[in-house]
Amino acid sequence: MAAGSQTRMDCEAERAEFTEVVHSASFVRAPTLAHLLTYLCEKLFAGEANEIKEYSIGVEVFHRGSSFDQDSDSIVRVEANRLRKRLALYYAGEGASHRLRIVIPLGQYVPEFVTAERLAVVEKPPEATVQTPGSMRVRWSRSARWWIGGGLGVALALGGAAYLRHALGTHRQTGAIAVPYQPASRPAEAQFGPPGGDEVRILAGEGRSFVDHAGKLWSADHFYSGGTAVSSSVGHLSRTLDPEFYRTSRQGQFHYDIPLKPGRYELRLHFAETVYGPGSASAGGEGSRIMTVSANGRVLLSQFDVVADAGASSTADVKVFPDISPAQDGQLHMDFAGVEGKQATLSAIEILPGERGRMRPVRVLAREAPYYSNDSQWWSPDNYFEGGQMASYSRPASGTDDPELYETERWGNFSYAIPAPPGKYTVLLHFAWRHGGAAATSTKERVVRIFNVFCNGKVLLQRFDLEKEARQSDVVLRKAVGLEPNAQGKLVLSFVPVEGYATVTGIEVLPE
């Protein structure tokens, strides 16, 4: 056979394999990954493999814009890794009989078409010890498939790839507004991950930069005039994984002039009262510090008392303001003024790309690192919490294409105070029951998870029995709509045990 005919046959076989993969059930349920695979393969088929770069993928696939900084934004690397895992899952299941397979080597983005004979499948059953609530230890045995191709040594862990696509549970809680939730498909043109654009993060009173648990860089204090940098030796600070940047502040009467490009932004001001309060050298508490905050002449906070707003001293307090724009001179002018001779205070300023008339969605996972879910949504590490403990598990949850999302939980008696400007919000609560995990102990004693969930005192779930609700699937979702923040601008979600402990894996707050 002529070499040209052989090449043409190979190309046809590769395109046929790509077409079958991208239209499979695995990838239909994962439109983001299907979109990425299509881009990579079409570039390869067009002879433009040399144009497949991290920057071009970020701009052309994930719409990051020409200012895309691949060093600070890891979405391409994260999604490429998820694509590798999705392909591994596909060829372990639907595509197990395929002779030709698509492989994306680690550290690269150009796909390769490799015959099954060149791939070896090795079963590796590691043992893992999991610390469960109440100091219970459970041993799990989990198989992980390792795909090794053409001497590449590519190790791919089993994982998920699509958002939860089916209804989970059918029981409606009596008198509750939280109900079983079935996600709708997201439009293909939707923004992947956090909105791209300029972001400003300033640590007030701090002389050096800081990287938080979410991997975000906070710069040292600048653009200010007036006030004094103050540091505190306070130990525990509530409702944050990053107490470090609340231990410094700028205090007094001060001003910030922050240059911004034209556009709409969301402003987040971070406070924590570390001077006044029970146990502090200055004593005091509510009424010890009152201030006014304005931006470009518009009053944002009037008679603002950090302790009263946060509910206690030594507590992280965040205020959110959408629809912020620079003044005509291209700067955001912010004034912080104490009232009645008292000093204003500020811990940090955060300026993010905003959405018209509403807050950006908030997604929080009970873990210490950020996470890109398999529908390309960015989840922050645990934040805004008080009480409870975190636990992680090695056995994957069933009933989801994204088991990594449910590897951890916060359990106990705890609450979240999620900042939100006036408006109405939908809250999605993600739970995972540990069949054979948290439900089993060394003494075979049954572990109970029956609890109530409140939002600003309103019952969302009453005597919620997670084991009962998880009969069809380990993963359970509940949705509450029409929720409004309290007078302090917070959605306070309280998880209160009835029998055993309360638990939650993730919380989404979506503006309506």
Phi and psi in degrees as a GROMACS rama.xvg file:
@    title "Ramachandran Plot"
@    xaxis  label "Phi"
@    yaxis  label "Psi"
@TYPE xy
-63.2462  148.512  ALA-2
-60.3984  -39.2355  ALA-3
-62.3142  -40.8227  GLY-4
-65.6134  -39.754  SER-5
-63.0155  -42.8957  GLN-6
-62.9522  -41.9815  THR-7
-63.8779  -40.2386  ARG-8
-65.2265  -39.4934  MET-9
-62.8497  -44.441  ASP-10
-62.0781  -41.4417  CYS-11
-65.1329  -38.9735  GLU-12
-66.2497  -39.9782  ALA-13
-65.2906  -43.6969  GLU-14
-66.9433  -37.3112  ARG-15
-63.4645  -39.9168  ALA-16
-65.6057  -45.3324  GLU-17
-57.9891  -46.1883  PHE-18
-61.0994  -42.6513  THR-19
-67.3717  -39.3849  GLU-20
-66.1433  -50.0851  VAL-21
-68.7667  -21.1095  VAL-22
-99.9743  8.3087  HIS-23
-74.0199  163.602  SER-24
-60.3776  -35.0954  ALA-25
-60.5804  -40.176  SER-26
-92.7328  -23.202  PHE-27
-62.0469  -34.6383  VAL-28
-80.1213  -3.8998  ARG-29
-131.856  71.572  ALA-30
-60.4523  -32.9859  PRO-31
-64.9177  -45.3342  THR-32
-69.5159  -35.6774  LEU-33
-63.2807  -40.2559  ALA-34
-63.1372  -43.1721  HIS-35
-65.6103  -45.5382  LEU-36
-61.7242  -40.5133  LEU-37
-61.3877  -45.6451  THR-38
-59.1209  -47.5176  TYR-39
-64.2884  -45.7387  LEU-40
-70.2365  -40.2566  CYS-41
-64.6492  -38.0875  GLU-42
-61.2832  -42.9438  LYS-43
-63.5724  -47.0345  LEU-44
-63.3303  -31.0391  PHE-45
-82.4225  2.94455  ALA-46
74.6158  23.6257  GLY-47
-114.812  35.3801  GLU-48
-60.1315  -30.521  ALA-49
-68.8482  -13.6511  ASN-50
-91.978  -2.31383  GLU-51
-82.6207  96.5084  ILE-52
-127.323  158.665  LYS-53
-58.1019  -41.2839  GLU-54
-64.2315  -46.7542  TYR-55
-65.157  -35.0838  SER-56
-65.8178  -43.6131  ILE-57
-59.9913  -39.8689  GLY-58
-79.1102  -46.5335  VAL-59
-86.4949  -29.0567  GLU-60
-97.7212  -44.2129  VAL-61
-106.285  10.0218  PHE-62
53.8365  42.0159  HIS-63
-79.3165  -14.2957  ARG-64
85.4864  167.784  GLY-65
-65.2551  -18.3759  SER-66
-87.5877  9.04907  SER-67
-55.1524  124.878  PHE-68
-112.396  103.078  ASP-69
-70.1573  -15.0172  GLN-70
-75.8403  -35.3211  ASP-71
-99.6109  -17.4784  SER-72
-117.667  111.049  ASP-73
-96.3724  15.7167  SER-74
-58.056  -38.2279  ILE-75
-65.0276  -46.1143  VAL-76
-63.8814  -40.92  ARG-77
-63.8852  -47.6263  VAL-78
-70.9576  -33.1599  GLU-79
-64.361  -38.8486  ALA-80
-65.954  -38.6912  ASN-81
-66.7834  -36.0519  ARG-82
-64.2737  -40.6383  LEU-83
-60.1214  -43.4533  ARG-84
-67.3624  -37.7897  LYS-85
-65.0479  -40.4396  ARG-86
-63.9707  -40.8077  LEU-87
-61.1051  -42.804  ALA-88
-63.035  -41.7213  LEU-89
-61.4388  -46.5578  TYR-90
-77.3026  -11.467  TYR-91
-85.7659  -14.8837  ALA-92
-125.263  -97.1214  GLY-93
-53.9292  -41.6342  GLU-94
-98.9489  21.3664  GLY-95
-61.037  -27.9629  ALA-96
-90.25  -1.94458  SER-97
-71.2372  135.652  HIS-98
-77.0632  -36.2373  ARG-99
-104.5  137.57  LEU-100
-136.18  149.232  ARG-101
-94.276  128.549  ILE-102
-128.281  136.787  VAL-103
-117.259  103.72  ILE-104
-58.7995  146.963  PRO-105
-59.8912  139.468  LEU-106
81.2403  -0.217649  GLY-107
-131.455  166.891  GLN-108
-125.748  -5.49655  TYR-109
-81.6556  119.692  VAL-110
-70.5839  151.969  PRO-111
-123.99  144.649  GLU-112
-105.555  115.504  PHE-113
-124.485  140.819  VAL-114
-73.3254  153.637  THR-115
-61.2343  -29.5269  ALA-116
-63.1367  -24.7387  GLU-117
-86.4867  -6.27294  ARG-118
-106.584  136.313  LEU-119
-115.344  136.978  ALA-120
-107.474  124.03  VAL-121
-121.073  127.303  VAL-122
-83.2575  130.869  GLU-123
-131.594  105.06  LYS-124
-101.043  83.8386  PRO-125
-72.1667  151.807  PRO-126
-97.4369  141.451  GLU-127
-136.123  138.083  ALA-128
-101.368  128.259  THR-129
-113.414  130.574  VAL-130
-86.1098  113.49  GLN-131
-105.211  164.964  THR-132
-51.7787  144.825  PRO-133
75.3538  24.8107  GLY-134
59.8635  27.7079  SER-135
-82.9369  140.38  MET-136
-116.49  130.771  ARG-137
-127.121  135.265  VAL-138
-102.097  132.629  ARG-139
-117.809  147.167  TRP-140
-117.56  120.231  SER-141
-129.09  132.643  ARG-142
-87.8947  136.811  SER-143
-124.073  132.298  ALA-144
-89.9326  135.981  ARG-145
-118.399  120.367  TRP-146
-99.6369  120.65  TRP-147
-121.174  118.094  ILE-148
-129.154  126.969  GLY-149
54.9668  35.8194  GLY-150
73.6397  8.27449  GLY-151
-73.331  -25.0311  LEU-152
63.3913  39.2162  GLY-153
-81.9732  115.65  VAL-154
-102.942  119.578  ALA-155
-121.606  119.116  LEU-156
-80.9849  146.002  ALA-157
-65.5601  137.64  LEU-158
-154.984  -174.349  GLY-159
-101.105  176.662  GLY-160
-150.516  -9.40408  ALA-161
-127.637  159.287  ALA-162
-70.6376  160.803  TYR-163
-60.8275  118.853  LEU-164
-109.136  10.8021  ARG-165
-139.538  159.409  HIS-166
-68.7865  141.606  ALA-167
-118.961  104.358  LEU-168
87.0122  155.588  GLY-169
-129.881  1.12277  THR-170
-84.4796  133.257  HIS-171
-104.586  127.667  ARG-172
-70.9042  132.167  GLN-173
-64.8183  125.288  THR-174
77.0913  3.67766  GLY-175
-104.498  155.865  ALA-176
-104.055  -2.04437  ILE-177
-86.8811  125.818  ALA-178
-129.671  162.439  VAL-179
-54.204  144.565  PRO-180
-123.01  134.495  TYR-181
-121.541  112.115  GLN-182
-63.8191  143.409  PRO-183
-86.6646  155.39  ALA-184
-65.3785  140.478  SER-185
-89.4511  143.201  ARG-186
-62.8098  145.181  PRO-187
-61.7151  -27.5568  ALA-188
-87.2687  3.74544  GLU-189
-63.9367  153.203  ALA-190
-65.517  128.261  GLN-191
-89.3012  134.588  PHE-192
67.8479  -164.941  GLY-193
-68.5386  148.922  PRO-194
-55.8895  135.7  PRO-195
-75.8339  162.581  GLY-196
136.62  -179.153  GLY-197
-72.7948  138.247  ASP-198
-129.376  140.264  GLU-199
-125.715  128.267  VAL-200
-134.904  120.513  ARG-201
-126.645  129.314  ILE-202
-91.8373  111.095  LEU-203
-69.5132  130.012  ALA-204
78.9227  0.768394  GLY-205
-98.5343  139  GLU-206
-95.2262  -0.0310067  GLY-207
-142.75  164.568  ARG-208
-81.1076  168.444  SER-209
-152.47  137.616  PHE-210
-107.223  123.336  VAL-211
-86.835  -177.257  ASP-212
-63.8828  -22.9676  HIS-213
-83.793  -0.0113236  ALA-214
79.8206  12.7638  GLY-215
-90.1321  138.179  LYS-216
-89.9541  126.072  LEU-217
-107.665  128.405  TRP-218
-84.5236  161.098  SER-219
-63.8685  163.277  ALA-220
-62.8378  130.904  ASP-221
-159.795  173.029  HIS-222
69.6502  14.3403  PHE-223
-104.926  162.287  TYR-224
-144.007  138.615  SER-225
82.2927  175.068  GLY-226
76.2676  178.006  GLY-227
-134.033  138.001  THR-228
-75.7187  128.65  ALA-229
-126.528  133.893  VAL-230
-115.012  152.27  SER-231
-128.241  147.949  SER-232
-100.586  13.5451  SER-233
-56.2043  141.308  VAL-234
-81.178  -92.5066  GLY-235
-75.2473  133.467  HIS-236
-122.025  131.391  LEU-237
-82.6014  160.327  SER-238
61.7214  37.3524  ARG-239
-160.804  147.617  THR-240
-88.0171  -9.93221  LEU-241
-122.792  70.2163  ASP-242
-66.4213  -19.1837  PRO-243
-56.9855  -46.0777  GLU-244
-83.394  1.26095  PHE-245
-93.8167  -5.8015  TYR-246
-86.1167  -3.9308  ARG-247
-119.666  154.657  THR-248
-160.97  163.096  SER-249
-107.301  131.618  ARG-250
-131.231  155.361  GLN-251
116.426  -142.015  GLY-252
-112.971  116.379  GLN-253
-146.905  172.684  PHE-254
-145.597  144.276  HIS-255
-124.476  136.875  TYR-256
-122.996  99.3953  ASP-257
-107.047  117.835  ILE-258
-69.7933  134.919  PRO-259
-137.521  148.013  LEU-260
-72.5969  155.695  LYS-261
-56.8645  141.872  PRO-262
153.041  -174.814  GLY-263
-109.939  133.269  ARG-264
-129.617  162.13  TYR-265
-111.205  124.766  GLU-266
-101.365  131.439  LEU-267
-124.367  120.53  ARG-268
-105.755  129.671  LEU-269
-107.795  130.511  HIS-270
-131.844  156.951  PHE-271
-160.315  127.788  ALA-272
-84.6676  108.285  GLU-273
-113.125  0.823617  THR-274
-100.041  -48.9902  VAL-275
-103.32  145.456  TYR-276
142.83  167.258  GLY-277
-56.4988  133.773  PRO-278
85.5222  -7.96682  GLY-279
-88.7249  161.096  SER-280
-64.2244  -30.1947  ALA-281
-90.4776  -3.33836  SER-282
52.5771  -142.961  ALA-283
72.45  -158.353  GLY-284
158.835  -127.344  GLY-285
-57.0089  136.52  GLU-286
87.4492  -7.70554  GLY-287
-79.0227  -22.3306  SER-288
-145.57  116.396  ARG-289
-129.37  139.251  ILE-290
-149.559  170.088  MET-291
-124.134  139.024  THR-292
-125.96  132.022  VAL-293
-134.457  155.167  SER-294
-132.025  121.085  ALA-295
50.6573  41.4193  ASN-296
83.0389  -5.90911  GLY-297
-95.8283  126.677  ARG-298
-73.6862  121.801  VAL-299
-95.207  -40.5655  LEU-300
-134.314  129.903  LEU-301
-124.116  135.394  SER-302
51.3682  45.8136  GLN-303
-84.8865  126.129  PHE-304
-119.066  111.758  ASP-305
-60.2723  -44.5659  VAL-306
-62.9986  -44.9284  VAL-307
-65.1431  -36.723  ALA-308
-72.0411  -42.4393  ASP-309
-78.6812  -23.3155  ALA-310
94.6107  -7.64074  GLY-311
-173.241  161.148  ALA-312
-78.2907  170.818  SER-313
51.9359  40.8448  SER-314
-133.87  126.432  THR-315
-63.2248  133.41  ALA-316
-133.502  124.165  ASP-317
-119.901  132.4  VAL-318
-115.899  134.377  LYS-319
-114.573  132.985  VAL-320
-133.413  107.372  PHE-321
-79.4596  175.494  PRO-322
56.778  47.2788  ASP-323
-100.614  133.46  ILE-324
-134.521  153.224  SER-325
-68.9319  158.198  PRO-326
-72.7036  178.892  ALA-327
-61.58  -23.7984  GLN-328
-86.0555  6.92115  ASP-329
80.297  19.2145  GLY-330
-129.09  152.103  GLN-331
-98.847  113.664  LEU-332
-98.5636  117.08  HIS-333
-120.288  132.373  MET-334
-116.945  132.711  ASP-335
-121.298  113.555  PHE-336
-129.643  127.868  ALA-337
-72.8117  153.207  GLY-338
-108.018  140.763  VAL-339
56.3581  44.797  GLU-340
77.9054  0.4614  GLY-341
-85.9893  162.139  LYS-342
-94.6905  138.225  GLN-343
-75.6003  163.552  ALA-344
-145.189  153.684  THR-345
-155.188  134.276  LEU-346
-96.9447  -39.7954  SER-347
-163.6  154.485  ALA-348
-120.226  132.8  ILE-349
-130.25  123.818  GLU-350
-122.64  121.111  ILE-351
-125.53  156.102  LEU-352
-55.3894  131.77  PRO-353
-107.243  171.395  GLY-354
-117.395  145.246  GLU-355
-61.27  119.88  ARG-356
71.0786  8.02126  GLY-357
-156.717  162.65  ARG-358
-73.7241  150.356  MET-359
-64.1378  148.399  ARG-360
-58.6513  147.637  PRO-361
-115.581  129.883  VAL-362
-132.074  121.327  ARG-363
-124.88  129.941  VAL-364
-111.46  144.431  LEU-365
-78.3458  69.3677  ALA-366
-150.923  171.441  ARG-367
-99.4852  9.93246  GLU-368
-140.008  154.02  ALA-369
-70.2265  166.983  PRO-370
-150.322  135.281  TYR-371
-96.6495  113.779  TYR-372
-71.2276  168.081  SER-373
-76.8921  0.538561  ASN-374
-101.261  17.325  ASP-375
68.1689  24.8966  SER-376
-90.4747  138.496  GLN-377
-90.517  127.429  TRP-378
-110.749  131.278  TRP-379
-79.0747  155.415  SER-380
-65.0579  170.217  PRO-381
-52.224  135.476  ASP-382
-156.861  159.392  ASN-383
68.972  10.6299  TYR-384
-93.2611  158.729  PHE-385
-144.59  125.317  GLU-386
85.6676  174.417  GLY-387
76.2362  177.749  GLY-388
-137.265  159.386  GLN-389
-98.6725  147.064  MET-390
-138.075  150.057  ALA-391
-126.963  155.587  SER-392
-135.735  145.15  TYR-393
-94.4784  -22.1781  SER-394
-78.2846  125.513  ARG-395
-70.0958  145.342  PRO-396
-74.4367  145.478  ALA-397
-92.2811  165.919  SER-398
81.1501  18.4213  GLY-399
-148.496  147.289  THR-400
-88.3732  2.48978  ASP-401
-131.708  66.5095  ASP-402
-63.1174  -25.8921  PRO-403
-61.5366  -29.5524  GLU-404
-61.9799  -25.6223  LEU-405
-111.106  25.1202  TYR-406
-76.3528  -17.3761  GLU-407
-130.668  168.073  THR-408
-156.703  158.893  GLU-409
-105.339  131.298  ARG-410
-133.653  157.708  TRP-411
124.229  -139.891  GLY-412
-121.852  107.698  ASN-413
-149.936  171.728  PHE-414
-146.817  160.893  SER-415
-125.274  131.616  TYR-416
-112.327  93.1169  ALA-417
-93.1561  119.282  ILE-418
-68.6921  141.048  PRO-419
-157.431  135.508  ALA-420
-72.24  169.19  PRO-421
-54.6657  142.399  PRO-422
150.598  -173.148  GLY-423
-115.559  145.297  LYS-424
-136.289  150.21  TYR-425
-102.787  132.836  THR-426
-115.308  127.309  VAL-427
-108.77  126.517  LEU-428
-108.53  127.513  LEU-429
-106.914  125.527  HIS-430
-124.942  156.187  PHE-431
-140.557  123.881  ALA-432
-88.6249  138.907  TRP-433
-98.2119  83.1562  ARG-434
-62.7008  122.022  HIS-435
74.5247  2.60938  GLY-436
-111.679  -97.1448  GLY-437
-63.3377  -16.4631  ALA-438
-85.8353  -0.302421  ALA-439
-134.439  137.522  ALA-440
-123.682  172.97  THR-441
-63.5701  -22.4272  SER-442
-99.0744  8.61212  THR-443
63.4791  16.2785  LYS-444
-75.1313  133.516  GLU-445
-70.4001  132.499  ARG-446
-95.2632  131.299  VAL-447
-106.184  139.868  VAL-448
-130.358  81.0177  ARG-449
-119.851  124.254  ILE-450
-155.605  167.097  PHE-451
-108.692  150.984  ASN-452
-127.313  129.124  VAL-453
-121.223  150.22  PHE-454
-122.954  113.693  CYS-455
49.8552  40.5257  ASN-456
87.1837  -10.214  GLY-457
-89.3839  134.242  LYS-458
-70.7758  123.217  VAL-459
-99.3733  -44.9139  LEU-460
-133.548  131.911  LEU-461
-119.899  126.075  GLN-462
47.8781  50.2517  ARG-463
-73.3595  114.798  PHE-464
-99.2016  100.336  ASP-465
-64.4548  -38.471  LEU-466
-61.3555  -43.2376  GLU-467
-65.7544  -42.0103  LYS-468
-71.0296  -19.9137  GLU-469
-97.8695  24.0942  ALA-470
-65.006  -36.0249  ARG-471
-85.723  -24.7463  GLN-472
-159.925  149.175  SER-473
-62.2446  -31.1821  ASP-474
-94.0059  132.458  VAL-475
-130.052  131.84  VAL-476
-117.408  141.716  LEU-477
-131.873  140.594  ARG-478
-118.641  134.61  LYS-479
-123.305  135.111  ALA-480
-118.784  161.747  VAL-481
70.2135  23.2146  GLY-482
-81.3632  141.947  LEU-483
-122.665  142.646  GLU-484
-67.1821  158.506  PRO-485
-78.998  -173.719  ASN-486
-64.2201  -21.7142  ALA-487
-89.377  5.7792  GLN-488
72.9535  42.0313  GLY-489
-138.915  146.025  LYS-490
-99.1987  102.458  LEU-491
-92.6295  108.537  VAL-492
-99.5895  115.397  LEU-493
-107.493  129.888  SER-494
-112.65  107.23  PHE-495
-117.608  120.8  VAL-496
-64.338  144.261  PRO-497
-109.19  -51.3071  VAL-498
-134.257  131.7  GLU-499
73.9394  -136.528  GLY-500
-124.211  158.049  TYR-501
-82.7583  164.339  ALA-502
-155.913  154.343  THR-503
-157.719  147.355  VAL-504
-101.391  -45.5071  THR-505
-149.016  154.1  GLY-506
-132.363  129.372  ILE-507
-114.705  132.442  GLU-508
-118.964  113.753  VAL-509
-118.214  123.045  LEU-510
-65.1599  140.423  PRO-511
